[in-house]
Amino acid sequence: MRVDFDHLFEAVAGLLANREPSDRDVGDGFVGMMKSLILFDYCVVFAYRGAERPIDLYSTFDASEYDIFVRMYQDGPYLLDPFYSAASLPRPGVWRMRALAPDRFFASEYYRSYYVQTGLAEEVGFFVPAGEGVTVVLSLMRREGSGAFRDADYALLRKAEPLVAAVVQRAWGRLGRRFDHSGRSRAGVRDAGMQAQSRISDKLTQRESTIIELVLQGHSSESIGLRLGVATGTVKVHRRNIYRKLGISSQAQLMSHYLGRVKVPD
């Protein structure tokens, strides 16, 4: 695909001309810019602040797709998402999902029970710190039928990163107040998760609780050992103890146990 400069300049001009753009205006402008550069099927924009429930700023999904990509995601699975982890660090720039995903991501329960429902071949995200502890992630997605992004696509997106960052910081530079004024953020999923972990702590140690999240994210015992600075055999012992203490025998049960304690009422 050749770069459509006419479309690109028109999209940028539209964004600059609008002094008080809505979320929809900014999202549509971003999609317009990206469509002049590469081919993709979906776009979604989330704002993350720490461990709070992410705010969905924009998406191109229909109603059924929105349920999977946004509503289900916000109910807890986002806590295990590599994009969430990268936004929380934060890791500014343009990242492919496969560059951020743990070594066993595609065999993880998060992937099997949630991510596979998206039907995506690949996802690429612009990670932009927007101030006030907020990171905005603008994701471009391709379905399995469309195939993964080409290396040339990714290289072009990296060149566009300064422009995208400038747009985000101009349009979405004061998102902290949205989190502050959100009733859901005050009773955020992560807060519920922390409360759940305090209840779980009667059975599990803090180290074991940490290992639960790493396992569900898709880290192998070897990867967990490297992150925690312990031997692989020690991690395997912890995993056996977790299963025994919780009375479970599979990662699917572990996922259910975890997400069942982090959902937030509407």
C-alpha positions as CSV (number, residue, x, y, z in Angstrom):
1,M,0.0,0.0,0.0
2,R,1.3,3.4,-1.0
3,V,1.1,6.3,1.5
4,D,-2.0,8.5,0.6
5,F,-0.6,11.9,1.4
6,D,-3.7,13.8,0.4
7,H,-5.7,11.7,3.0
8,L,-3.0,12.1,5.6
9,F,-2.8,15.9,5.3
10,E,-6.6,16.3,5.2
11,A,-6.9,14.2,8.5
12,V,-4.1,16.2,10.2
13,A,-5.6,19.5,9.1
14,G,-9.0,18.5,10.4
15,L,-7.5,17.8,13.9
16,L,-5.6,21.0,14.0
17,A,-8.6,23.1,12.9
18,N,-10.8,21.8,15.7
19,R,-9.9,23.6,18.9
20,E,-12.2,21.5,21.2
21,P,-12.5,18.2,19.5
22,S,-14.6,15.4,21.0
23,D,-13.2,11.9,21.7
24,R,-15.0,10.9,18.5
25,D,-13.4,13.7,16.5
26,V,-9.9,12.8,17.7
27,G,-10.5,9.1,17.1
28,D,-11.8,9.6,13.6
29,G,-8.9,11.9,12.8
30,F,-6.4,9.3,14.1
31,V,-8.1,6.6,12.1
32,G,-8.0,8.8,9.0
33,M,-4.2,9.4,9.5
34,M,-3.5,5.7,10.0
35,K,-5.6,4.6,7.0
36,S,-3.5,6.8,4.8
37,L,-0.5,4.8,5.9
38,I,-1.5,1.1,6.4
39,L,-4.4,-1.3,6.2
40,F,-6.1,-2.5,9.4
41,D,-9.5,-3.7,10.5
42,Y,-10.2,-2.2,13.9
43,C,-9.1,0.7,16.1
44,V,-9.7,1.1,19.9
45,V,-8.3,3.8,22.2
46,F,-8.0,3.2,26.0
47,A,-6.8,5.5,28.7
48,Y,-5.0,3.8,31.6
49,R,-4.1,5.2,35.0
50,G,-2.3,2.9,37.4
51,A,-4.5,0.0,38.3
52,E,-7.9,1.7,37.7
53,R,-10.5,0.4,35.3
54,P,-9.4,1.8,31.8
55,I,-11.6,4.4,30.1
56,D,-12.6,3.6,26.5
57,L,-12.1,6.8,24.6
58,Y,-12.9,5.6,21.1
59,S,-13.5,2.5,19.0
60,T,-14.6,1.4,15.6
61,F,-16.4,-1.8,16.8
62,D,-20.0,-2.7,16.1
63,A,-22.2,-3.6,19.1
64,S,-21.2,-7.3,19.3
65,E,-17.6,-6.6,18.8
66,Y,-17.8,-3.8,21.5
67,D,-19.0,-6.4,24.0
68,I,-15.9,-8.5,23.5
69,F,-13.2,-5.9,23.0
70,V,-14.4,-3.3,25.5
71,R,-17.0,-4.5,28.0
72,M,-15.6,-7.9,28.7
73,Y,-12.1,-6.5,28.7
74,Q,-12.9,-3.9,31.3
75,D,-14.6,-6.5,33.6
76,G,-11.1,-7.9,34.5
77,P,-9.2,-9.5,31.7
78,Y,-7.4,-6.2,31.1
79,L,-5.4,-6.9,34.2
80,L,-3.6,-9.7,32.4
81,D,-3.2,-7.8,29.1
82,P,0.4,-7.2,27.9
83,F,-0.7,-3.8,26.7
84,Y,-2.0,-2.9,30.2
85,S,1.3,-4.0,31.7
86,A,3.3,-1.8,29.2
87,A,1.0,1.2,29.8
88,S,1.4,0.8,33.6
89,L,5.3,1.0,33.4
90,P,4.9,3.0,31.2
91,R,6.7,2.1,27.9
92,P,6.2,4.9,25.5
93,G,6.4,4.3,21.7
94,V,4.9,1.9,19.2
95,W,4.7,-1.7,20.3
96,R,3.6,-4.9,18.7
97,M,1.7,-7.3,20.9
98,R,4.1,-10.1,20.2
99,A,7.0,-7.9,21.4
100,L,5.3,-7.3,24.8
101,A,3.7,-10.7,25.3
102,P,5.3,-13.2,27.8
103,D,7.0,-16.3,26.4
104,R,3.9,-18.6,26.9
105,F,1.3,-15.9,26.0
106,F,-0.4,-18.0,23.3
107,A,-0.7,-20.9,25.6
108,S,-2.0,-18.9,28.5
109,E,-5.4,-19.1,30.0
110,Y,-5.9,-15.4,29.3
111,Y,-5.3,-16.1,25.6
112,R,-7.4,-19.2,25.5
113,S,-10.4,-17.9,27.5
114,Y,-10.5,-14.2,26.4
115,Y,-8.1,-13.1,23.7
116,V,-8.9,-15.8,21.2
117,Q,-12.5,-14.5,21.2
118,T,-11.2,-11.3,19.5
119,G,-10.2,-13.3,16.4
120,L,-7.1,-11.1,15.9
121,A,-4.0,-11.9,13.9
122,E,-2.1,-9.0,15.4
123,E,-2.3,-5.8,17.4
124,V,0.0,-2.8,17.4
125,G,-0.3,0.1,19.9
126,F,0.9,3.7,20.2
127,F,1.7,4.2,23.9
128,V,1.5,7.9,24.8
129,P,2.0,9.3,28.3
130,A,-0.6,12.0,28.6
131,G,0.3,13.5,32.0
132,E,-1.4,13.1,35.4
133,G,-0.3,9.5,35.5
134,V,-2.3,8.6,32.5
135,T,-1.1,6.6,29.4
136,V,-3.2,6.6,26.3
137,V,-2.9,3.5,24.1
138,L,-4.2,3.7,20.5
139,S,-4.5,0.2,19.2
140,L,-4.7,-0.9,15.5
141,M,-5.8,-4.4,14.9
142,R,-5.9,-6.9,12.1
143,R,-8.2,-9.9,12.0
144,E,-6.9,-13.4,11.3
145,G,-8.2,-13.3,7.8
146,S,-6.2,-10.1,7.1
147,G,-3.0,-11.5,8.5
148,A,-0.3,-9.8,10.6
149,F,1.1,-6.4,10.0
150,R,4.2,-6.3,7.7
151,D,7.5,-5.2,9.0
152,A,7.2,-2.2,6.6
153,D,3.9,-1.3,8.2
154,Y,5.4,-1.3,11.6
155,A,8.4,0.8,10.5
156,L,6.0,3.4,9.0
157,L,4.0,3.5,12.3
158,R,7.2,4.1,14.2
159,K,7.9,7.1,12.0
160,A,4.4,8.4,12.7
161,E,4.8,8.1,16.5
162,P,5.9,11.8,17.2
163,L,2.8,13.1,15.3
164,V,0.4,10.7,17.1
165,A,2.0,11.6,20.5
166,A,1.5,15.3,19.8
167,V,-2.1,14.8,18.9
168,V,-2.8,12.8,22.0
169,Q,-1.1,15.2,24.3
170,R,-3.0,18.1,22.7
171,A,-6.4,16.5,22.7
172,W,-6.3,14.1,25.7
173,G,-3.9,15.9,28.0
174,R,-6.3,16.3,30.9
175,L,-7.8,12.8,31.5
176,G,-7.0,12.6,35.1
177,R,-10.2,14.4,36.1
178,R,-12.2,11.8,34.2
179,F,-10.7,9.1,36.3
180,D,-11.3,11.2,39.4
181,H,-14.9,11.8,38.6
182,S,-15.7,8.3,37.5
183,G,-17.7,6.3,40.0
184,R,-16.2,3.1,38.5
185,S,-12.7,4.3,39.1
186,R,-13.5,4.8,42.8
187,A,-14.6,1.2,42.9
188,G,-12.1,0.2,40.2
189,V,-11.5,-3.4,39.2
190,R,-8.0,-3.3,40.5
191,D,-9.3,-2.0,43.9
192,A,-11.6,-5.0,43.9
193,G,-8.7,-7.1,42.9
194,M,-6.6,-5.9,45.8
195,Q,-9.5,-6.6,48.2
196,A,-9.7,-10.0,46.7
197,Q,-6.0,-10.6,47.1
198,S,-6.4,-9.6,50.8
199,R,-9.0,-12.3,51.1
200,I,-6.9,-14.8,49.2
201,S,-3.9,-13.9,51.4
202,D,-5.5,-16.0,54.1
203,K,-4.6,-18.9,51.9
204,L,-1.7,-17.6,49.8
205,T,1.5,-15.7,50.4
206,Q,2.2,-12.5,48.6
207,R,4.7,-14.3,46.5
208,E,2.1,-16.9,45.5
209,S,-0.4,-14.1,44.7
210,T,2.2,-12.5,42.4
211,I,2.8,-15.9,40.7
212,I,-0.9,-16.3,40.0
213,E,-0.9,-13.2,37.8
214,L,2.3,-14.1,36.1
215,V,1.1,-17.6,35.3
216,L,-2.2,-16.2,33.9
217,Q,-0.4,-13.6,31.9
218,G,1.4,-16.3,30.1
219,H,4.8,-16.5,31.8
220,S,6.5,-19.9,32.0
221,S,8.1,-21.1,35.2
222,E,11.5,-20.2,33.7
223,S,10.3,-16.6,32.9
224,I,8.7,-16.2,36.4
225,G,11.9,-17.4,38.0
226,L,14.0,-14.8,36.1
227,R,11.5,-12.0,37.1
228,L,11.4,-13.0,40.7
229,G,15.1,-14.0,41.1
230,V,14.3,-17.5,42.2
231,A,15.1,-21.0,40.7
232,T,12.7,-22.5,38.2
233,G,12.1,-25.5,40.6
234,T,11.1,-23.1,43.4
235,V,8.5,-21.5,41.1
236,K,7.1,-25.0,40.3
237,V,6.8,-25.7,44.0
238,H,4.9,-22.5,44.5
239,R,2.5,-23.4,41.7
240,R,1.8,-26.8,43.1
241,N,1.1,-25.2,46.5
242,I,-1.2,-22.6,45.0
243,Y,-3.3,-25.3,43.3
244,R,-3.4,-27.3,46.5
245,K,-4.4,-24.4,48.7
246,L,-7.1,-23.2,46.3
247,G,-8.4,-26.7,45.7
248,I,-8.0,-26.5,41.9
249,S,-6.3,-28.6,39.3
250,S,-6.2,-26.5,36.1
251,Q,-5.2,-23.1,34.9
252,A,-8.8,-22.6,33.7
253,Q,-10.0,-22.9,37.3
254,L,-7.2,-20.5,38.4
255,M,-8.4,-18.0,35.8
256,S,-12.0,-18.3,37.0
257,H,-10.8,-18.0,40.6
258,Y,-8.9,-14.8,39.8
259,L,-11.4,-13.0,37.6
260,G,-14.3,-14.0,39.9
261,R,-12.7,-11.8,42.5
262,V,-11.9,-8.7,40.5
263,K,-15.2,-7.9,38.7
264,V,-16.8,-4.6,39.6
265,P,-20.6,-4.1,39.7
266,D,-22.1,-1.8,37.2
